[in-house]
């Protein structure tokens, strides 16, 4: 897909780091599959991946986690 930010390049499969803040918690997910623009660096995660990240963030925040950094692992 063409990058919607810079409109200059086609995105490519790659990975990104996603940082989420939930209920006072800061959660960092590394190695998240995404499509990345080689021109501007904007990244796009799929709806399924975004849903998994948000669910994980909610569970971590509910457990009392304040800061967490982890590698992305898809739900099985």
mmCIF file of the N, C-alpha and C atoms, coordinates in Angstrom:
data_MODEL
# 
_entry.id   MODEL 
# 
loop_
_atom_site.group_PDB 
_atom_site.id 
_atom_site.type_symbol 
_atom_site.label_atom_id 
_atom_site.label_alt_id 
_atom_site.label_comp_id 
_atom_site.label_asym_id 
_atom_site.label_entity_id 
_atom_site.label_seq_id 
_atom_site.pdbx_PDB_ins_code 
_atom_site.Cartn_x 
_atom_site.Cartn_y 
_atom_site.Cartn_z 
_atom_site.occupancy 
_atom_site.B_iso_or_equiv 
_atom_site.pdbx_formal_charge 
_atom_site.auth_seq_id 
_atom_site.auth_comp_id 
_atom_site.auth_asym_id 
_atom_site.auth_atom_id 
_atom_site.pdbx_PDB_model_num 
ATOM 1   N N  . UNK A 1 1  ? 0.847  -1.186  0.000  1.00 0.00 ? 1  UNK A N  1 
ATOM 2   C CA . UNK A 1 1  ? 0.000  0.000   0.000  1.00 0.00 ? 1  UNK A CA 1 
ATOM 3   C C  . UNK A 1 1  ? 0.889  1.244   0.000  1.00 0.00 ? 1  UNK A C  1 
ATOM 4   N N  . UNK A 1 2  ? 0.402  2.289   -0.567 1.00 0.00 ? 2  UNK A N  1 
ATOM 5   C CA . UNK A 1 2  ? 1.149  3.544   -0.570 1.00 0.00 ? 2  UNK A CA 1 
ATOM 6   C C  . UNK A 1 2  ? 1.002  4.213   0.785  1.00 0.00 ? 2  UNK A C  1 
ATOM 7   N N  . UNK A 1 3  ? 2.086  4.756   1.296  1.00 0.00 ? 3  UNK A N  1 
ATOM 8   C CA . UNK A 1 3  ? 2.084  5.426   2.591  1.00 0.00 ? 3  UNK A CA 1 
ATOM 9   C C  . UNK A 1 3  ? 1.092  6.596   2.561  1.00 0.00 ? 3  UNK A C  1 
ATOM 10  N N  . UNK A 1 4  ? 0.215  6.640   3.553  1.00 0.00 ? 4  UNK A N  1 
ATOM 11  C CA . UNK A 1 4  ? -0.779 7.718   3.595  1.00 0.00 ? 4  UNK A CA 1 
ATOM 12  C C  . UNK A 1 4  ? -0.203 9.001   4.190  1.00 0.00 ? 4  UNK A C  1 
ATOM 13  N N  . UNK A 1 5  ? 0.969  8.919   4.805  1.00 0.00 ? 5  UNK A N  1 
ATOM 14  C CA . UNK A 1 5  ? 1.587  10.112  5.386  1.00 0.00 ? 5  UNK A CA 1 
ATOM 15  C C  . UNK A 1 5  ? 2.382  10.894  4.338  1.00 0.00 ? 5  UNK A C  1 
ATOM 16  N N  . UNK A 1 6  ? 3.379  10.232  3.741  1.00 0.00 ? 6  UNK A N  1 
ATOM 17  C CA . UNK A 1 6  ? 4.233  10.955  2.780  1.00 0.00 ? 6  UNK A CA 1 
ATOM 18  C C  . UNK A 1 6  ? 3.764  10.799  1.334  1.00 0.00 ? 6  UNK A C  1 
ATOM 19  N N  . UNK A 1 7  ? 2.954  9.781   1.075  1.00 0.00 ? 7  UNK A N  1 
ATOM 20  C CA . UNK A 1 7  ? 2.430  9.512   -0.269 1.00 0.00 ? 7  UNK A CA 1 
ATOM 21  C C  . UNK A 1 7  ? 3.528  9.337   -1.319 1.00 0.00 ? 7  UNK A C  1 
ATOM 22  N N  . UNK A 1 8  ? 4.738  8.946   -0.870 1.00 0.00 ? 8  UNK A N  1 
ATOM 23  C CA . UNK A 1 8  ? 5.863  8.842   -1.785 1.00 0.00 ? 8  UNK A CA 1 
ATOM 24  C C  . UNK A 1 8  ? 6.324  7.418   -2.069 1.00 0.00 ? 8  UNK A C  1 
ATOM 25  N N  . UNK A 1 9  ? 5.982  6.465   -1.204 1.00 0.00 ? 9  UNK A N  1 
ATOM 26  C CA . UNK A 1 9  ? 6.542  5.125   -1.360 1.00 0.00 ? 9  UNK A CA 1 
ATOM 27  C C  . UNK A 1 9  ? 5.523  4.065   -0.975 1.00 0.00 ? 9  UNK A C  1 
ATOM 28  N N  . UNK A 1 10 ? 5.781  2.862   -1.452 1.00 0.00 ? 10 UNK A N  1 
ATOM 29  C CA . UNK A 1 10 ? 4.991  1.692   -1.069 1.00 0.00 ? 10 UNK A CA 1 
ATOM 30  C C  . UNK A 1 10 ? 5.564  1.127   0.226  1.00 0.00 ? 10 UNK A C  1 
ATOM 31  N N  . UNK A 1 11 ? 4.689  0.773   1.153  1.00 0.00 ? 11 UNK A N  1 
ATOM 32  C CA . UNK A 1 11 ? 5.149  0.191   2.411  1.00 0.00 ? 11 UNK A CA 1 
ATOM 33  C C  . UNK A 1 11 ? 5.685  -1.215  2.170  1.00 0.00 ? 11 UNK A C  1 
ATOM 34  N N  . UNK A 1 12 ? 6.561  -1.656  3.065  1.00 0.00 ? 12 UNK A N  1 
ATOM 35  C CA . UNK A 1 12 ? 7.169  -2.984  2.982  1.00 0.00 ? 12 UNK A CA 1 
ATOM 36  C C  . UNK A 1 12 ? 6.981  -3.700  4.302  1.00 0.00 ? 12 UNK A C  1 
ATOM 37  N N  . UNK A 1 13 ? 6.910  -5.033  4.227  1.00 0.00 ? 13 UNK A N  1 
ATOM 38  C CA . UNK A 1 13 ? 6.797  -5.831  5.446  1.00 0.00 ? 13 UNK A CA 1 
ATOM 39  C C  . UNK A 1 13 ? 8.042  -5.621  6.298  1.00 0.00 ? 13 UNK A C  1 
ATOM 40  N N  . UNK A 1 14 ? 7.846  -5.474  7.591  1.00 0.00 ? 14 UNK A N  1 
ATOM 41  C CA . UNK A 1 14 ? 8.956  -5.273  8.512  1.00 0.00 ? 14 UNK A CA 1 
ATOM 42  C C  . UNK A 1 14 ? 8.448  -5.399  9.937  1.00 0.00 ? 14 UNK A C  1 
ATOM 43  N N  . UNK A 1 15 ? 9.148  -4.774  10.856 1.00 0.00 ? 15 UNK A N  1 
ATOM 44  C CA . UNK A 1 15 ? 8.729  -4.764  12.254 1.00 0.00 ? 15 UNK A CA 1 
ATOM 45  C C  . UNK A 1 15 ? 8.848  -3.351  12.812 1.00 0.00 ? 15 UNK A C  1 
ATOM 46  N N  . UNK A 1 16 ? 8.182  -3.139  13.932 1.00 0.00 ? 16 UNK A N  1 
ATOM 47  C CA . UNK A 1 16 ? 8.217  -1.846  14.585 1.00 0.00 ? 16 UNK A CA 1 
ATOM 48  C C  . UNK A 1 16 ? 8.140  -2.038  16.095 1.00 0.00 ? 16 UNK A C  1 
ATOM 49  N N  . UNK A 1 17 ? 8.307  -0.965  16.816 1.00 0.00 ? 17 UNK A N  1 
ATOM 50  C CA . UNK A 1 17 ? 8.127  -0.958  18.263 1.00 0.00 ? 17 UNK A CA 1 
ATOM 51  C C  . UNK A 1 17 ? 6.889  -0.123  18.568 1.00 0.00 ? 17 UNK A C  1 
ATOM 52  N N  . UNK A 1 18 ? 6.007  -0.682  19.394 1.00 0.00 ? 18 UNK A N  1 
ATOM 53  C CA . UNK A 1 18 ? 4.761  0.003   19.756 1.00 0.00 ? 18 UNK A CA 1 
ATOM 54  C C  . UNK A 1 18 ? 4.793  0.299   21.255 1.00 0.00 ? 18 UNK A C  1 
ATOM 55  N N  . UNK A 1 19 ? 4.565  1.550   21.621 1.00 0.00 ? 19 UNK A N  1 
ATOM 56  C CA . UNK A 1 19 ? 4.494  1.952   23.025 1.00 0.00 ? 19 UNK A CA 1 
ATOM 57  C C  . UNK A 1 19 ? 3.061  2.358   23.336 1.00 0.00 ? 19 UNK A C  1 
ATOM 58  N N  . UNK A 1 20 ? 2.508  1.746   24.381 1.00 0.00 ? 20 UNK A N  1 
ATOM 59  C CA . UNK A 1 20 ? 1.131  2.043   24.788 1.00 0.00 ? 20 UNK A CA 1 
ATOM 60  C C  . UNK A 1 20 ? 1.115  2.493   26.239 1.00 0.00 ? 20 UNK A C  1 
ATOM 61  N N  . UNK A 1 21 ? 0.235  3.403   26.553 1.00 0.00 ? 21 UNK A N  1 
ATOM 62  C CA . UNK A 1 21 ? 0.012  3.818   27.936 1.00 0.00 ? 21 UNK A CA 1 
ATOM 63  C C  . UNK A 1 21 ? -1.424 3.480   28.293 1.00 0.00 ? 21 UNK A C  1 
ATOM 64  N N  . UNK A 1 22 ? -1.580 2.731   29.381 1.00 0.00 ? 22 UNK A N  1 
ATOM 65  C CA . UNK A 1 22 ? -2.887 2.296   29.850 1.00 0.00 ? 22 UNK A CA 1 
ATOM 66  C C  . UNK A 1 22 ? -2.946 2.430   31.355 1.00 0.00 ? 22 UNK A C  1 
ATOM 67  N N  . UNK A 1 23 ? -3.914 3.157   31.879 1.00 0.00 ? 23 UNK A N  1 
ATOM 68  C CA . UNK A 1 23 ? -4.135 3.268   33.322 1.00 0.00 ? 23 UNK A CA 1 
ATOM 69  C C  . UNK A 1 23 ? -2.848 3.509   34.095 1.00 0.00 ? 23 UNK A C  1 
ATOM 70  N N  . UNK A 1 24 ? -2.026 4.404   33.631 1.00 0.00 ? 24 UNK A N  1 
ATOM 71  C CA . UNK A 1 24 ? -0.784 4.736   34.321 1.00 0.00 ? 24 UNK A CA 1 
ATOM 72  C C  . UNK A 1 24 ? 0.373  3.809   34.031 1.00 0.00 ? 24 UNK A C  1 
ATOM 73  N N  . UNK A 1 25 ? 0.158  2.794   33.206 1.00 0.00 ? 25 UNK A N  1 
ATOM 74  C CA . UNK A 1 25 ? 1.221  1.854   32.855 1.00 0.00 ? 25 UNK A CA 1 
ATOM 75  C C  . UNK A 1 25 ? 1.809  2.231   31.499 1.00 0.00 ? 25 UNK A C  1 
ATOM 76  N N  . UNK A 1 26 ? 3.119  2.030   31.355 1.00 0.00 ? 26 UNK A N  1 
ATOM 77  C CA . UNK A 1 26 ? 3.786  2.228   30.072 1.00 0.00 ? 26 UNK A CA 1 
ATOM 78  C C  . UNK A 1 26 ? 4.264  0.866   29.600 1.00 0.00 ? 26 UNK A C  1 
ATOM 79  N N  . UNK A 1 27 ? 3.780  0.448   28.427 1.00 0.00 ? 27 UNK A N  1 
ATOM 80  C CA . UNK A 1 27 ? 4.048  -0.887  27.907 1.00 0.00 ? 27 UNK A CA 1 
ATOM 81  C C  . UNK A 1 27 ? 4.672  -0.776  26.523 1.00 0.00 ? 27 UNK A C  1 
ATOM 82  N N  . UNK A 1 28 ? 5.789  -1.457  26.332 1.00 0.00 ? 28 UNK A N  1 
ATOM 83  C CA . UNK A 1 28 ? 6.526  -1.397  25.075 1.00 0.00 ? 28 UNK A CA 1 
ATOM 84  C C  . UNK A 1 28 ? 6.561  -2.794  24.473 1.00 0.00 ? 28 UNK A C  1 
ATOM 85  N N  . UNK A 1 29 ? 6.129  -2.902  23.235 1.00 0.00 ? 29 UNK A N  1 
ATOM 86  C CA . UNK A 1 29 ? 6.166  -4.160  22.500 1.00 0.00 ? 29 UNK A CA 1 
ATOM 87  C C  . UNK A 1 29 ? 7.148  -3.994  21.342 1.00 0.00 ? 29 UNK A C  1 
ATOM 88  N N  . UNK A 1 30 ? 8.200  -4.819  21.334 1.00 0.00 ? 30 UNK A N  1 
ATOM 89  C CA . UNK A 1 30 ? 9.201  -4.766  20.269 1.00 0.00 ? 30 UNK A CA 1 
ATOM 90  C C  . UNK A 1 30 ? 8.948  -5.876  19.259 1.00 0.00 ? 30 UNK A C  1 
ATOM 91  N N  . UNK A 1 31 ? 9.495  -5.708  18.077 1.00 0.00 ? 31 UNK A N  1 
ATOM 92  C CA . UNK A 1 31 ? 9.431  -6.716  17.008 1.00 0.00 ? 31 UNK A CA 1 
ATOM 93  C C  . UNK A 1 31 ? 7.992  -7.012  16.584 1.00 0.00 ? 31 UNK A C  1 
ATOM 94  N N  . UNK A 1 32 ? 7.159  -5.983  16.532 1.00 0.00 ? 32 UNK A N  1 
ATOM 95  C CA . UNK A 1 32 ? 5.766  -6.117  16.129 1.00 0.00 ? 32 UNK A CA 1 
ATOM 96  C C  . UNK A 1 32 ? 5.709  -6.113  14.597 1.00 0.00 ? 32 UNK A C  1 
ATOM 97  N N  . UNK A 1 33 ? 5.054  -7.126  13.996 1.00 0.00 ? 33 UNK A N  1 
ATOM 98  C CA . UNK A 1 33 ? 4.959  -7.136  12.533 1.00 0.00 ? 33 UNK A CA 1 
ATOM 99  C C  . UNK A 1 33 ? 4.159  -5.930  12.045 1.00 0.00 ? 33 UNK A C  1 
ATOM 100 N N  . UNK A 1 34 ? 4.689  -5.293  11.007 1.00 0.00 ? 34 UNK A N  1 
ATOM 101 C CA . UNK A 1 34 ? 4.044  -4.081  10.490 1.00 0.00 ? 34 UNK A CA 1 
ATOM 102 C C  . UNK A 1 34 ? 4.454  -3.877  9.051  1.00 0.00 ? 34 UNK A C  1 
ATOM 103 N N  . UNK A 1 35 ? 3.775  -2.982  8.390  1.00 0.00 ? 35 UNK A N  1 
ATOM 104 C CA . UNK A 1 35 ? 4.211  -2.499  7.088  1.00 0.00 ? 35 UNK A CA 1 
ATOM 105 C C  . UNK A 1 35 ? 4.826  -1.133  7.343  1.00 0.00 ? 35 UNK A C  1 
ATOM 106 N N  . UNK A 1 36 ? 6.047  -0.945  6.824  1.00 0.00 ? 36 UNK A N  1 
ATOM 107 C CA . UNK A 1 36 ? 6.822  0.253   7.132  1.00 0.00 ? 36 UNK A CA 1 
ATOM 108 C C  . UNK A 1 36 ? 7.156  0.984   5.834  1.00 0.00 ? 36 UNK A C  1 
ATOM 109 N N  . UNK A 1 37 ? 7.008  2.302   5.864  1.00 0.00 ? 37 UNK A N  1 
ATOM 110 C CA . UNK A 1 37 ? 7.354  3.128   4.705  1.00 0.00 ? 37 UNK A CA 1 
ATOM 111 C C  . UNK A 1 37 ? 8.864  3.339   4.674  1.00 0.00 ? 37 UNK A C  1 
ATOM 112 N N  . UNK A 1 38 ? 9.524  2.974   3.581  1.00 0.00 ? 38 UNK A N  1 
ATOM 113 C CA . UNK A 1 38 ? 10.967 3.171   3.499  1.00 0.00 ? 38 UNK A CA 1 
ATOM 114 C C  . UNK A 1 38 ? 11.365 4.643   3.324  1.00 0.00 ? 38 UNK A C  1 
ATOM 115 N N  . UNK A 1 39 ? 10.410 5.484   2.981  1.00 0.00 ? 39 UNK A N  1 
ATOM 116 C CA . UNK A 1 39 ? 10.696 6.901   2.773  1.00 0.00 ? 39 UNK A CA 1 
ATOM 117 C C  . UNK A 1 39 ? 10.631 7.700   4.073  1.00 0.00 ? 39 UNK A C  1 
ATOM 118 N N  . UNK A 1 40 ? 9.526  7.582   4.802  1.00 0.00 ? 40 UNK A N  1 
ATOM 119 C CA . UNK A 1 40 ? 9.342  8.409   5.997  1.00 0.00 ? 40 UNK A CA 1 
ATOM 120 C C  . UNK A 1 40 ? 9.387  7.624   7.304  1.00 0.00 ? 40 UNK A C  1 
ATOM 121 N N  . UNK A 1 41 ? 9.326  6.284   7.218  1.00 0.00 ? 41 UNK A N  1 
ATOM 122 C CA . UNK A 1 41 ? 9.398  5.465   8.422  1.00 0.00 ? 41 UNK A CA 1 
ATOM 123 C C  . UNK A 1 41 ? 8.074  5.222   9.116  1.00 0.00 ? 41 UNK A C  1 
ATOM 124 N N  . UNK A 1 42 ? 6.998  5.766   8.589  1.00 0.00 ? 42 UNK A N  1 
ATOM 125 C CA . UNK A 1 42 ? 5.677  5.521   9.196  1.00 0.00 ? 42 UNK A CA 1 
ATOM 126 C C  . UNK A 1 42 ? 5.392  4.027   9.157  1.00 0.00 ? 42 UNK A C  1 
ATOM 127 N N  . UNK A 1 43 ? 4.767  3.523   10.241 1.00 0.00 ? 43 UNK A N  1 
ATOM 128 C CA . UNK A 1 43 ? 4.471  2.098   10.274 1.00 0.00 ? 43 UNK A CA 1 
ATOM 129 C C  . UNK A 1 43 ? 2.983  1.859   10.481 1.00 0.00 ? 43 UNK A C  1 
ATOM 130 N N  . UNK A 1 44 ? 2.530  0.709   9.984  1.00 0.00 ? 44 UNK A N  1 
ATOM 131 C CA . UNK A 1 44 ? 1.120  0.351   10.024 1.00 0.00 ? 44 UNK A CA 1 
ATOM 132 C C  . UNK A 1 44 ? 1.004  -1.084  10.498 1.00 0.00 ? 44 UNK A C  1 
ATOM 133 N N  . UNK A 1 45 ? 0.260  -1.310  11.592 1.00 0.00 ? 45 UNK A N  1 
ATOM 134 C CA . UNK A 1 45 ? 0.014  -2.673  12.056 1.00 0.00 ? 45 UNK A CA 1 
ATOM 135 C C  . UNK A 1 45 ? -1.395 -3.072  11.641 1.00 0.00 ? 45 UNK A C  1 
ATOM 136 N N  . UNK A 1 46 ? -1.605 -4.371  11.460 1.00 0.00 ? 46 UNK A N  1 
ATOM 137 C CA . UNK A 1 46 ? -2.926 -4.859  11.052 1.00 0.00 ? 46 UNK A CA 1 
ATOM 138 C C  . UNK A 1 46 ? -3.916 -4.703  12.203 1.00 0.00 ? 46 UNK A C  1 
ATOM 139 N N  . UNK A 1 47 ? -5.187 -4.779  11.875 1.00 0.00 ? 47 UNK A N  1 
ATOM 140 C CA . UNK A 1 47 ? -6.231 -4.702  12.898 1.00 0.00 ? 47 UNK A CA 1 
ATOM 141 C C  . UNK A 1 47 ? -6.083 -5.835  13.909 1.00 0.00 ? 47 UNK A C  1 
ATOM 142 N N  . UNK A 1 48 ? -5.753 -7.029  13.430 1.00 0.00 ? 48 UNK A N  1 
ATOM 143 C CA . UNK A 1 48 ? -5.609 -8.187  14.313 1.00 0.00 ? 48 UNK A CA 1 
ATOM 144 C C  . UNK A 1 48 ? -4.467 -7.976  15.303 1.00 0.00 ? 48 UNK A C  1 
ATOM 145 N N  . UNK A 1 49 ? -3.337 -7.478  14.826 1.00 0.00 ? 49 UNK A N  1 
ATOM 146 C CA . UNK A 1 49 ? -2.186 -7.228  15.697 1.00 0.00 ? 49 UNK A CA 1 
ATOM 147 C C  . UNK A 1 49 ? -2.510 -6.115  16.689 1.00 0.00 ? 49 UNK A C  1 
ATOM 148 N N  . UNK A 1 50 ? -3.157 -5.062  16.227 1.00 0.00 ? 50 UNK A N  1 
ATOM 149 C CA . UNK A 1 50 ? -3.529 -3.958  17.115 1.00 0.00 ? 50 UNK A CA 1 
ATOM 150 C C  . UNK A 1 50 ? -4.463 -4.448  18.220 1.00 0.00 ? 50 UNK A C  1 
ATOM 151 N N  . UNK A 1 51 ? -5.407 -5.310  17.873 1.00 0.00 ? 51 UNK A N  1 
ATOM 152 C CA . UNK A 1 51 ? -6.332 -5.862  18.866 1.00 0.00 ? 51 UNK A CA 1 
ATOM 153 C C  . UNK A 1 51 ? -5.572 -6.670  19.907 1.00 0.00 ? 51 UNK A C  1 
ATOM 154 N N  . UNK A 1 52 ? -4.630 -7.511  19.470 1.00 0.00 ? 52 UNK A N  1 
ATOM 155 C CA . UNK A 1 52 ? -3.821 -8.302  20.405 1.00 0.00 ? 52 UNK A CA 1 
ATOM 156 C C  . UNK A 1 52 ? -3.013 -7.402  21.335 1.00 0.00 ? 52 UNK A C  1 
ATOM 157 N N  . UNK A 1 53 ? -2.410 -6.361  20.785 1.00 0.00 ? 53 UNK A N  1 
ATOM 158 C CA . UNK A 1 53 ? -1.616 -5.448  21.605 1.00 0.00 ? 53 UNK A CA 1 
ATOM 159 C C  . UNK A 1 53 ? -2.475 -4.748  22.651 1.00 0.00 ? 53 UNK A C  1 
ATOM 160 N N  . UNK A 1 54 ? -3.640 -4.287  22.246 1.00 0.00 ? 54 UNK A N  1 
ATOM 161 C CA . UNK A 1 54 ? -4.524 -3.596  23.182 1.00 0.00 ? 54 UNK A CA 1 
ATOM 162 C C  . UNK A 1 54 ? -5.029 -4.530  24.273 1.00 0.00 ? 54 UNK A C  1 
ATOM 163 N N  . UNK A 1 55 ? -5.341 -5.769  23.921 1.00 0.00 ? 55 UNK A N  1 
ATOM 164 C CA . UNK A 1 55 ? -5.783 -6.739  24.924 1.00 0.00 ? 55 UNK A CA 1 
ATOM 165 C C  . UNK A 1 55 ? -4.654 -7.043  25.905 1.00 0.00 ? 55 UNK A C  1 
ATOM 166 N N  . UNK A 1 56 ? -3.442 -7.217  25.395 1.00 0.00 ? 56 UNK A N  1 
ATOM 167 C CA . UNK A 1 56 ? -2.296 -7.464  26.269 1.00 0.00 ? 56 UNK A CA 1 
ATOM 168 C C  . UNK A 1 56 ? -2.054 -6.275  27.192 1.00 0.00 ? 56 UNK A C  1 
ATOM 169 N N  . UNK A 1 57 ? -2.167 -5.075  26.648 1.00 0.00 ? 57 UNK A N  1 
ATOM 170 C CA . UNK A 1 57 ? -1.947 -3.874  27.441 1.00 0.00 ? 57 UNK A CA 1 
ATOM 171 C C  . UNK A 1 57 ? -2.979 -3.767  28.559 1.00 0.00 ? 57 UNK A C  1 
ATOM 172 N N  . UNK A 1 58 ? -4.237 -4.058  28.253 1.00 0.00 ? 58 UNK A N  1 
ATOM 173 C CA . UNK A 1 58 ? -5.287 -4.013  29.272 1.00 0.00 ? 58 UNK A CA 1 
ATOM 174 C C  . UNK A 1 58 ? -5.011 -5.022  30.378 1.00 0.00 ? 58 UNK A C  1 
ATOM 175 N N  . UNK A 1 59 ? -4.617 -6.249  29.998 1.00 0.00 ? 59 UNK A N  1 
ATOM 176 C CA . UNK A 1 59 ? -4.350 -7.294  30.991 1.00 0.00 ? 59 UNK A CA 1 
ATOM 177 C C  . UNK A 1 59 ? -3.159 -6.925  31.863 1.00 0.00 ? 59 UNK A C  1 
ATOM 178 N N  . UNK A 1 60 ? -2.104 -6.406  31.266 1.00 0.00 ? 60 UNK A N  1 
ATOM 179 C CA . UNK A 1 60 ? -0.926 -6.013  32.037 1.00 0.00 ? 60 UNK A CA 1 
ATOM 180 C C  . UNK A 1 60 ? -1.248 -4.873  32.998 1.00 0.00 ? 60 UNK A C  1 
ATOM 181 N N  . UNK A 1 61 ? -1.969 -3.885  32.506 1.00 0.00 ? 61 UNK A N  1 
ATOM 182 C CA . UNK A 1 61 ? -2.335 -2.750  33.357 1.00 0.00 ? 61 UNK A CA 1 
ATOM 183 C C  . UNK A 1 61 ? -3.229 -3.209  34.499 1.00 0.00 ? 61 UNK A C  1 
ATOM 184 N N  . UNK A 1 62 ? -4.159 -4.115  34.222 1.00 0.00 ? 62 UNK A N  1 
ATOM 185 C CA . UNK A 1 62 ? -5.063 -4.611  35.256 1.00 0.00 ? 62 UNK A CA 1 
ATOM 186 C C  . UNK A 1 62 ? -4.316 -5.412  36.320 1.00 0.00 ? 62 UNK A C  1 
ATOM 187 N N  . UNK A 1 63 ? -3.189 -6.019  35.942 1.00 0.00 ? 63 UNK A N  1 
ATOM 188 C CA . UNK A 1 63 ? -2.419 -6.810  36.902 1.00 0.00 ? 63 UNK A CA 1 
ATOM 189 C C  . UNK A 1 63 ? -1.515 -5.949  37.779 1.00 0.00 ? 63 UNK A C  1 
ATOM 190 N N  . UNK A 1 64 ? -1.476 -4.655  37.507 1.00 0.00 ? 64 UNK A N  1 
ATOM 191 C CA . UNK A 1 64 ? -0.675 -3.754  38.315 1.00 0.00 ? 64 UNK A CA 1 
ATOM 192 C C  . UNK A 1 64 ? 0.687  -3.424  37.732 1.00 0.00 ? 64 UNK A C  1 
ATOM 193 N N  . UNK A 1 65 ? 0.964  -3.919  36.538 1.00 0.00 ? 65 UNK A N  1 
ATOM 194 C CA . UNK A 1 65 ? 2.231  -3.619  35.880 1.00 0.00 ? 65 UNK A CA 1 
ATOM 195 C C  . UNK A 1 65 ? 2.320  -2.125  35.599 1.00 0.00 ? 65 UNK A C  1 
ATOM 196 N N  . UNK A 1 66 ? 3.454  -1.519  35.934 1.00 0.00 ? 66 UNK A N  1 
ATOM 197 C CA . UNK A 1 66 ? 3.630  -0.095  35.662 1.00 0.00 ? 66 UNK A CA 1 
ATOM 198 C C  . UNK A 1 66 ? 4.502  0.138   34.436 1.00 0.00 ? 66 UNK A C  1 
ATOM 199 N N  . UNK A 1 67 ? 5.558  -0.668  34.273 1.00 0.00 ? 67 UNK A N  1 
ATOM 200 C CA . UNK A 1 67 ? 6.437  -0.557  33.106 1.00 0.00 ? 67 UNK A CA 1 
ATOM 201 C C  . UNK A 1 67 ? 6.771  -1.971  32.653 1.00 0.00 ? 67 UNK A C  1 
ATOM 202 N N  . UNK A 1 68 ? 6.633  -2.222  31.365 1.00 0.00 ? 68 UNK A N  1 
ATOM 203 C CA . UNK A 1 68 ? 6.948  -3.546  30.836 1.00 0.00 ? 68 UNK A CA 1 
ATOM 204 C C  . UNK A 1 68 ? 7.454  -3.397  29.417 1.00 0.00 ? 68 UNK A C  1 
ATOM 205 N N  . UNK A 1 69 ? 8.532  -4.124  29.109 1.00 0.00 ? 69 UNK A N  1 
ATOM 206 C CA . UNK A 1 69 ? 9.077  -4.160  27.748 1.00 0.00 ? 69 UNK A CA 1 
ATOM 207 C C  . UNK A 1 69 ? 9.147  -5.629  27.359 1.00 0.00 ? 69 UNK A C  1 
ATOM 208 N N  . UNK A 1 70 ? 8.547  -5.971  26.222 1.00 0.00 ? 70 UNK A N  1 
ATOM 209 C CA . UNK A 1 70 ? 8.554  -7.362  25.789 1.00 0.00 ? 70 UNK A CA 1 
ATOM 210 C C  . UNK A 1 70 ? 8.570  -7.469  24.281 1.00 0.00 ? 70 UNK A C  1 
ATOM 211 N N  . UNK A 1 71 ? 9.023  -8.627  23.804 1.00 0.00 ? 71 UNK A N  1 
ATOM 212 C CA . UNK A 1 71 ? 8.952  -8.924  22.375 1.00 0.00 ? 71 UNK A CA 1 
ATOM 213 C C  . UNK A 1 71 ? 7.553  -9.388  22.051 1.00 0.00 ? 71 UNK A C  1 
ATOM 214 N N  . UNK A 1 72 ? 7.059  -8.953  20.927 1.00 0.00 ? 72 UNK A N  1 
ATOM 215 C CA . UNK A 1 72 ? 5.730  -9.352  20.488 1.00 0.00 ? 72 UNK A CA 1 
ATOM 216 C C  . UNK A 1 72 ? 5.694  -10.857 20.213 1.00 0.00 ? 72 UNK A C  1 
ATOM 217 N N  . UNK A 1 73 ? 4.684  -11.501 20.724 1.00 0.00 ? 73 UNK A N  1 
ATOM 218 C CA . UNK A 1 73 ? 4.443  -12.922 20.446 1.00 0.00 ? 73 UNK A CA 1 
ATOM 219 C C  . UNK A 1 73 ? 2.974  -13.047 20.079 1.00 0.00 ? 73 UNK A C  1 
ATOM 220 N N  . UNK A 1 74 ? 2.665  -13.501 18.873 1.00 0.00 ? 74 UNK A N  1 
ATOM 221 C CA . UNK A 1 74 ? 1.262  -13.594 18.469 1.00 0.00 ? 74 UNK A CA 1 
ATOM 222 C C  . UNK A 1 74 ? 0.498  -14.564 19.353 1.00 0.00 ? 74 UNK A C  1 
ATOM 223 N N  . UNK A 1 75 ? -0.780 -14.263 19.557 1.00 0.00 ? 75 UNK A N  1 
ATOM 224 C CA . UNK A 1 75 ? -1.652 -15.153 20.340 1.00 0.00 ? 75 UNK A CA 1 
ATOM 225 C C  . UNK A 1 75 ? -1.838 -16.449 19.570 1.00 0.00 ? 75 UNK A C  1 
ATOM 226 N N  . UNK A 1 76 ? -1.863 -17.521 20.297 1.00 0.00 ? 76 UNK A N  1 
ATOM 227 C CA . UNK A 1 76 ? -2.050 -18.831 19.646 1.00 0.00 ? 76 UNK A CA 1 
ATOM 228 C C  . UNK A 1 76 ? -3.470 -19.278 19.691 1.00 0.00 ? 76 UNK A C  1 
# 
